[in-house]
Amino acid sequence: MTGDSARGPGPAPAVRIARVFTAPREVVFNAWIDPDQVAAWWAPEGCEVPRETVDIDARAGGRIHFSIVHPARVASVPVRFEILEIAVPELLVFASEAMPEVGLLAMVTRVEFEDAAGGTRVTVTQGPHSDETQTEAQAGWLAALEKLERLLGS
């Protein structure tokens, strides 16, 4: 396993995280579009994604929708992505609309899946972020990818 993060290029900050999983590329890619697996990992530590909230249409123009719930809070946070590009098992690009009520800009997330020695290198690039949300987004992705690693048994 490796991890790194840095600001991406451009006028507004982006989050960029790379990690190697000791699982085949097809297996890692599928964890991003299979509703049962998404429910198991795609939330920061201490939060959950109820399986019944996951709705995925894995095609360009499709969607990845789910809700993140913190057990101590009553409210859930809806996560709504439109899939812009998908190339199984190499690339997943999705966009989200701005959520000004929580300080999020409209953004694009690009996830690249590459063969790596002994597994798959996943690179997540997401932005633009405001200075206020960049640190939280980075921490959220790192925590979610830790959960993905446990799910895959990497």
FENQUI-V55292 format. One record per run of one state. SS is the DSSP state (H for helix, E for strand, - for the rest). FROM is the first residue (numbers start at 1). TO is the last residue. If there is no record, write none. Layout:
# FENQUI-V55292
ss->SS from->FROM to->TO
ss->SS from->FROM to->TO
This chain:
# FENQUI-V55292
ss->- from->1 to->2
ss->E from->3 to->7
ss->- from->8 to->12
ss->E from->13 to->21
ss->- from->22 to->24
ss->H from->25 to->33
ss->- from->34 to->34
ss->H from->35 to->41
ss->- from->42 to->46
ss->E from->47 to->48
ss->- from->49 to->50
ss->H from->51 to->53
ss->- from->54 to->54
ss->E from->55 to->57
ss->- from->58 to->62
ss->E from->63 to->70
ss->- from->71 to->75
ss->E from->76 to->87
ss->- from->88 to->90
ss->E from->91 to->96
ss->- from->97 to->98
ss->E from->99 to->99
ss->H from->100 to->102
ss->- from->103 to->103
ss->E from->104 to->104
ss->- from->105 to->106
ss->E from->107 to->116
ss->- from->117 to->118
ss->E from->119 to->129
ss->- from->130 to->130
ss->H from->131 to->152
ss->- from->153 to->154
